[in-house]
Amino acid sequence: MEPKNRTRIPQLGKFLDRAEFIGLNRQSLTEITRKLFEEIRNDTITLSPDTDENRLVQLVLSRLDFLCQDLLVPLINATGIVLHTNLGRSPIEKSILDEMQESIGNYCNLEFDITNGKRGERYGHLTKKLSFLLGCEDAIVVNNNASAVFLILNTFASGKETIVSRGELVEIGGSFRVPDVMHASGTQLKEIGTTNKTKASDYLNAITPETAIMMKVHRSNFSIVGFTQEVPFEELIPLAQSKNIIDYYDAGSLSLYDAPYLGDEISARKLFEFAPSLVSFSGDKLLGSVQAGIIAGKKELIKKIKKNQLLRMLRVDKLTMAVLEKTLTRYIKHGPNAIKTHKLLSKSLKCMETQSDIILSHVTHKHKLSIGKTSTYAGGGSLPQHQIESLALIIDDHPKNAENMIKKLRNNGLIARIEKDHVVLDMRSIDDEELLNVASILNTVFEEHQ
C-alpha cells in the first residue's frame, strides 16, 4: 500500500546545517526535528504531498518558537485585590528591579566579608535593616512563611509540646494546614480552648514539663464572630515568658507601620514594642516585597535557628536578598509611600476617580462605562473580612454577557471581576502607569463586541 504522506525526509545532520538554524541550540533543534520526522514517518501529522525542505525548516522553527514562549506573562490586575495570590501578590517597583541588576547580574558579596576577605554571613545584609525597621534584636530570612513556621517549631519544639488555640488551627490556600506542618516539624500539638473561645487560663492549664512554645496563629482568610474570646499575642507574651516558655506568633502578614487600611490589625512596629520572643511573617504580603519568610525576635533564639541544619534547605538566594534589601532601604529612607503595595492600598477615592477619568478620556465607547463605588479586600490572607472602600469602572452590558466579556478582557491581559452580574474594573489595584493600557484593551474588546 502506498504511504499516505509522501513528504521526503532529508538526512538529519545535513538538514540541521542549514543557514536558518545558525546561532540556535543544535541539541534543541535535533530533538524537535527528530520528533517531526518521526511524526511524518508514522503519518501522525498531516502535510501536503508537495511539502519541501523549506517548509520543514519553517515547521521546526515554529515549534522552537512555541517551546520558547514565556508562560509567565504580565497582567493588569483590575480585581481590586492588591495582594492577589494567583496574580503574584505584591507588585514590585520597576525601579527596584533596575537598581538590583548591577549587584545580582555580577559576582557579589553574598557570603563574602569584604573587610577581612573571609566567608561572610549571608543574612547580615538584611539583619540590620530588619532590626531597625521592626525594633527587634535580630532577624533571619527563609524562602517563605511556611518554611519559617516549620523551622521555628523544629528548632525549639521537636519532640516537645506546642500549645495552640483550637480556633487557630487553620488551613489556608494550597491546603497548607497548621496541624500538618506542626506534625512534620516534630512537635506535638496541644490544642486548647474551643473553636470560638480560648482564655489565658487555657494556656496556663496546658503547660507541662514538655511545653516548649506557646504559639499564636493569625487566622489569615477567615474570622470568628459572635460569642468569642481569644488571648491577644501582646498578652500571651508575658504569660509565656513568665513560665520560661517561648512565645511565637505566626503573623502571616504584617505591615511595618499603622495605616488606615489595616483596620484592627496591629502593625509590626507596635507588635515589637511588646518584645516578643519570635514572630514570623511573609515578605510578599503587606510588607510589599518578594516571597520570603521573615523571622524576627530575640537574638539568642535567632542564633539557635541559624545552627539548625534545615536552614540550608530553606535559605533564600541572591535575587530574593537583593529585592528585599532594596525594599527595606526604601522604607528606611523614604517611608511606606515609596512601596507600591502600600500606595495601592492607601489610594483615596479622589485619586481613583482621577484614574477612572483618564481611562474614560481615552476610550472610544464611553457610553459603555460608568463609575461606581465598591469595596474590596487586601487579599493574600491579609486583613480577613476587612473591607476596603474602592471605586470601579462598570461595564454597562447585559448580565448574560458578563462571562463572555470577562473572558475577552482576560485574553487581552486584563483581569477583572464580576459584581452584581456586571464586569467591574476595580481601580484599587490598577497603577497609574497602566491606565492607558487599560483604555487600549477596552477599545479593542469593545470593537470586537460590536
C-alpha positions in Angstrom: 0.0 0.0 0.0 1.3 3.4 -0.9 2.0 5.6 2.2 -0.4 8.5 2.8 2.3 11.0 3.4 4.8 11.4 0.6 6.9 14.1 2.1 10.6 13.4 1.6 12.6 13.3 4.8 16.1 14.8 4.5 19.2 13.5 6.2 19.2 14.9 9.8 22.7 16.2 10.0 22.6 17.9 6.6 19.2 19.4 7.4 20.4 20.9 10.7 23.4 22.5 8.9 21.0 24.8 7.0 21.6 28.6 7.4 18.3 29.2 9.0 19.5 27.3 12.1 22.8 29.2 12.6 23.1 30.5 16.1 20.4 28.3 17.6 20.8 25.5 20.1 21.6 22.4 17.9 20.6 20.0 20.7 17.1 21.6 20.9 16.8 21.6 17.1 17.8 17.9 17.0 15.1 16.9 19.5 12.4 18.9 17.7 13.5 17.7 14.2 13.6 14.0 15.2 10.2 14.3 16.7 8.8 16.0 13.5 10.5 13.3 11.2 9.0 10.6 13.4 5.5 12.0 13.0 6.0 12.2 9.3 7.1 8.5 9.1 4.2 7.4 11.3 1.6 9.5 9.4 0.6 11.3 12.7 1.0 14.7 11.1 -0.9 15.9 8.0 1.3 17.6 5.4 0.6 18.3 1.7 2.4 15.9 -0.7 4.4 18.8 -2.1 5.9 19.8 1.3 9.5 20.6 0.7 12.6 21.1 2.9 12.0 24.8 3.3 8.5 24.0 4.8 10.1 21.5 7.2 12.5 24.3 8.3 9.6 26.5 9.0 7.8 23.8 11.0 10.9 23.2 13.1 11.4 26.9 13.8 7.7 27.3 14.6 7.9 24.5 17.2 11.1 26.0 18.6 9.3 29.4 19.0 6.3 27.8 20.6 8.6 26.0 23.1 10.4 29.2 23.9 7.3 31.3 24.6 7.3 32.9 28.0 4.5 31.3 30.1 4.9 33.8 32.9 3.4 37.0 31.4 2.5 40.4 32.7 -1.2 41.1 33.5 -3.2 44.1 34.7 -4.9 43.4 37.9 -8.3 45.0 37.9 -9.8 42.7 40.5 -9.2 45.3 43.3 -7.4 42.5 45.3 -3.9 44.1 45.7 -2.3 41.0 47.2 -3.9 38.6 44.8 -2.1 35.3 45.4 -2.9 33.9 41.9 -1.5 37.1 40.3 1.8 37.1 42.2 0.8 39.1 45.4 2.9 42.2 45.9 3.9 44.1 42.8 7.5 45.2 42.8 8.5 48.7 41.8 10.3 48.6 38.4 12.9 51.0 39.8 13.8 48.4 42.5 14.4 45.7 39.8 16.5 48.2 37.8 18.6 49.1 40.9 19.4 45.5 41.8 20.6 44.4 38.3 24.2 45.6 38.8 24.7 43.6 42.1 22.9 40.4 41.1 23.9 40.3 37.5 27.6 40.1 38.5 29.5 38.5 41.3 28.6 40.0 44.7 29.4 39.7 48.4 26.5 37.3 49.1 28.6 35.3 51.6 31.9 37.3 51.5 33.2 39.7 54.1 35.0 42.4 52.1 36.7 43.8 55.3 38.6 40.6 56.2 38.5 38.7 53.0 36.8 35.7 54.5 33.5 33.9 54.3 30.7 36.2 55.4 27.2 36.0 56.9 24.5 35.6 54.2 21.8 37.1 56.4 23.9 40.0 57.6 22.8 42.1 54.6 19.2 42.2 55.9 19.6 41.8 59.7 20.5 45.4 60.5 17.7 46.9 58.3 15.1 44.5 59.6 16.1 45.1 63.2 16.0 48.8 62.7 12.6 48.8 61.0 10.9 46.3 63.3 12.6 47.3 66.5 13.7 43.8 67.3 17.1 42.3 68.4 17.7 40.1 65.4 16.2 38.6 62.3 16.7 36.0 59.6 15.0 35.3 56.3 13.9 31.9 54.7 12.1 31.2 51.4 8.5 31.7 52.7 6.5 31.9 55.9 5.5 28.2 55.8 9.2 27.4 56.0 9.6 29.9 58.8 6.9 28.2 60.8 8.4 24.7 60.2 11.9 25.9 61.1 10.9 27.5 64.3 8.9 24.6 65.5 11.6 22.1 64.5 14.4 24.1 66.2 12.7 24.6 69.6 9.9 22.1 69.9 10.8 18.9 68.1 9.9 16.1 70.5 8.2 18.6 72.8 4.8 20.3 73.0 3.5 23.4 71.3 0.3 24.9 72.7 -2.1 26.4 70.2 -5.7 27.5 70.4 -8.2 25.2 68.7 -9.7 28.2 66.9 -6.3 29.0 65.2 -5.6 25.6 63.7 -6.2 27.0 60.2 -6.0 25.8 56.7 -5.0 28.4 54.1 -4.6 28.3 50.3 -2.8 25.3 48.7 -4.1 23.0 51.5 -1.5 24.4 53.9 -2.7 23.1 57.3 -1.1 24.3 60.5 -1.6 20.9 62.3 0.1 19.1 59.4 3.1 21.4 59.4 3.4 21.1 63.2 3.4 17.3 62.9 6.0 17.3 60.1 8.3 19.6 62.2 8.4 17.0 65.0 6.5 18.9 67.6 3.5 17.6 69.5 0.4 19.7 69.0 -1.5 20.5 72.2 -4.9 22.0 71.4 -6.6 24.3 74.0 -9.9 26.1 74.3 -12.8 25.7 71.9 -13.4 26.8 68.4 -14.8 30.1 69.5 -13.3 30.8 72.9 -9.8 30.5 74.3 -8.8 32.1 77.6 -5.5 32.8 79.3 -6.2 30.1 81.8 -6.4 27.5 79.0 -2.8 28.2 78.1 -1.7 28.1 81.8 -3.5 24.8 82.5 -2.0 23.2 79.4 1.7 23.7 80.5 3.7 20.6 81.3 7.4 20.0 81.6 7.4 19.1 77.9 5.9 22.5 76.8 8.4 24.4 74.5 6.2 27.0 72.7 3.0 29.0 73.2 2.0 29.6 69.6 -0.5 32.1 68.2 -1.6 31.8 64.6 -3.2 34.6 62.5 -6.4 33.3 61.0 -5.4 34.8 57.7 -8.5 34.2 55.5 -11.5 33.9 57.9 -12.8 35.5 61.1 -14.7 34.1 64.1 -17.5 36.4 65.2 -20.3 36.4 67.8 -19.8 34.7 71.1 -16.0 34.7 71.0 -12.9 35.2 73.1 -9.2 34.9 72.5 -5.9 36.0 74.0 -4.1 38.7 72.1 -0.5 38.0 71.4 0.6 41.0 73.4 -1.0 39.4 76.4 0.4 35.9 75.6 4.0 37.3 75.5 4.3 38.0 79.3 2.3 34.9 80.1 4.7 32.6 78.2 7.9 34.4 79.3 6.9 34.2 83.0 6.9 30.4 82.6 10.2 30.4 80.6 8.3 29.3 77.5 8.9 30.7 74.0 6.1 32.9 72.8 5.7 32.7 69.0 3.3 34.4 66.6 2.8 33.2 63.1 1.5 36.5 61.9 1.3 35.5 58.3 1.3 39.1 57.1 2.5 42.3 58.8 2.5 45.9 57.8 5.5 47.8 59.2 3.5 50.9 60.1 0.0 51.8 61.0 -2.3 52.6 58.1 -6.0 53.3 57.6 -6.5 50.1 55.6 -5.3 47.9 58.5 -8.5 48.1 60.4 -8.0 46.4 63.8 -4.7 44.7 62.7 -1.6 45.6 64.7 1.4 46.9 62.9 4.9 45.3 63.2 6.3 48.4 64.9 3.6 48.3 67.6 3.8 44.5 68.0 7.6 44.5 68.7 7.1 47.2 71.4 5.9 44.2 73.5 9.3 42.4 73.0 8.1 39.1 71.6 10.4 36.1 71.6 9.7 35.2 67.9 7.4 36.4 65.1 7.3 35.3 61.5 5.5 36.8 58.5 5.6 36.9 54.7 7.7 39.3 52.6 5.2 39.4 49.7 2.1 40.5 51.6 1.6 43.7 53.5 5.4 44.3 53.6 5.2 44.7 49.8 8.3 42.9 48.7 9.3 39.5 47.4 8.3 36.0 48.6 10.2 35.3 51.8 9.6 34.2 55.4 10.9 36.7 57.9 11.7 35.5 61.4 12.4 38.2 63.9 12.8 38.4 67.7 15.3 37.6 70.4 19.0 37.4 69.3 19.7 34.2 71.4 16.8 32.4 69.6 17.7 33.6 66.1 21.2 32.3 66.9 19.9 28.8 67.6 17.8 28.9 64.4 20.9 29.6 62.4 22.5 26.4 63.8 19.6 24.2 62.6 20.9 22.2 59.6 17.5 22.6 57.9 18.2 26.3 57.4 20.4 25.5 54.4 17.4 23.8 52.7 15.2 26.9 53.3 17.7 29.7 52.7 17.0 32.4 50.1 19.1 33.2 47.0 20.7 36.5 46.0 17.7 37.5 43.9 15.4 37.4 46.9 18.0 39.0 49.1 18.5 41.9 46.6 14.8 42.7 46.1 14.1 42.5 49.9 17.1 44.7 50.7 16.1 47.3 48.2 12.6 47.3 49.6 13.8 47.7 53.2 16.1 50.5 52.1 13.2 52.4 50.6 11.2 52.0 53.9 14.2 53.4 55.8 14.9 56.3 53.5 11.5 57.3 52.1 8.9 55.5 54.2 5.9 53.4 53.1 4.8 55.8 50.4 7.8 54.5 48.3 6.3 51.0 48.3 3.8 50.1 45.5 1.7 47.8 47.7 1.2 50.5 50.3 0.4 53.1 47.7 -2.3 50.9 46.1 -3.9 50.0 49.4 -3.8 53.7 50.5 -5.3 55.3 47.4 -8.1 57.7 48.1 -11.4 57.7 46.3 -10.5 61.0 44.7 -7.3 59.5 43.3 -9.2 56.6 41.8 -11.8 58.9 40.4 -9.0 60.8 38.6 -7.6 57.5 37.3 -11.1 56.5 36.0 -11.5 59.8 34.2 -8.1 59.3 32.5 -9.2 55.9 31.2 -12.6 57.3 30.1 -10.9 60.1 28.2 -9.1 57.5 26.1 -12.0 55.1 25.5 -13.9 55.4 22.3 -17.2 54.0 23.5 -17.5 55.9 26.8 -21.2 55.2 27.0 -20.4 51.6 27.8 -18.7 52.5 31.1 -19.9 54.2 34.3 -18.1 54.9 37.6 -19.4 53.5 40.8 -18.4 52.9 44.4 -17.5 49.4 45.5 -15.4 47.6 48.2 -12.6 45.1 48.1 -10.1 43.2 50.3 -6.3 43.3 50.7 -6.0 39.6 49.7 -3.2 37.1 50.2 -4.7 36.1 53.6 -4.1 39.6 55.0 -6.8 41.5 56.8 -9.5 38.8 56.7 -13.1 40.2 56.3 -11.8 43.8 56.5 -13.4 45.6 53.5 -11.6 48.5 51.9 -13.6 51.1 50.0 -12.9 51.5 46.4 -14.0 52.8 43.0 -14.7 50.9 39.9 -15.4 51.3 36.2 -18.5 49.3 35.5 -19.1 47.9 32.0 -22.7 48.5 31.2 -23.8 45.4 29.3 -26.4 42.8 29.6 -25.8 40.5 32.6 -25.8 37.4 30.4 -22.7 38.8 28.6 -20.6 39.2 31.7 -18.8 35.9 31.5 -18.0 36.4 27.8 -16.8 39.9 28.4 -14.5 39.0 31.3 -13.0 36.2 29.2 -12.3 38.7 26.3 -10.6 41.1 28.8 -8.6 38.2 30.3 -7.4 37.1 26.8 -6.1 40.6 26.4 -4.2 40.6 29.7 -6.8 42.5 31.8 -8.1 40.5 34.8 -11.4 42.0 36.1 -14.2 40.6 38.3 -18.0 40.2 38.1 -20.1 42.0 40.7 -23.9 42.0 40.6 -23.8 40.4 37.1 -21.7 43.2 35.7 -18.0 43.3 34.9 -16.1 45.8 37.0 -12.6 47.2 36.8 -11.6 48.0 40.4 -9.2 50.9 40.4 -7.8 49.9 43.8 -5.3 47.5 42.2 -4.5 49.5 39.0 -1.4 51.6 38.9 -1.1 54.9 37.1 1.3 53.6 34.5 -1.3 51.0 33.5 -4.2 53.4 32.7 -3.5 53.9 29.0 -3.1 50.1 28.6 -6.4 49.6 30.2 -8.1 52.0 27.9 -6.4 50.4 24.9 -7.6 46.9 25.9 -11.2 48.3 26.4 -11.2 49.8 23.0 -10.0 46.5 21.4 -12.6 44.5 23.3 -15.5 46.9 22.6 -14.7 46.9 18.9 -14.8 43.1 18.9 -18.0 43.1 20.9 -19.9 45.3 18.5 
